[in-house]
């Protein structure tokens, strides 16, 4: 019974793609609000799903990359043009500045990475675990920059 419903839904979505797109666009705020509510109720759903499907995700990403080599090359060229300071720091920083033994925020010793809070100061590198490094760029509180480290520095100066 459930399979029939899924098949019907697939066919319906395929047949009415433009209609659904138009409806979602007209009710964008409603869907955004509902999405936020759902994510609050199910905070680990995406994380759990990605963990469970990690191998499939990697396989699909590799397939997409192989099928879209031109787009990948074009994206890389554009990124390098827009971010010459990041390119220079990242290519030199890995050799010059070794990773410390633990994350400077949480003390973790797992999956350590270098972080450059300010690319105009390439010698200033801190060691963060992958989780804390991700948090620096996914700061939802909003500030002058996306980087939590830079925000902490400006807060300290103000005090």
Secondary structure, DSSP 4 states (H G I P E B T S, - for coil): -HHHHHHHHHHHHHHTHHHHHHHHHHTHHHHHHHHHHHHHHTTTHHHHHHHHTHHHHHHHHHHHHHHTHHHHHHHHHHHHHHTHHHHHHHHHHHHHS---SS-TTT---SSEEEE-S-TT-TT--EEEEHHHHHHHH---S--SSS-HHHHHHHHHHH-
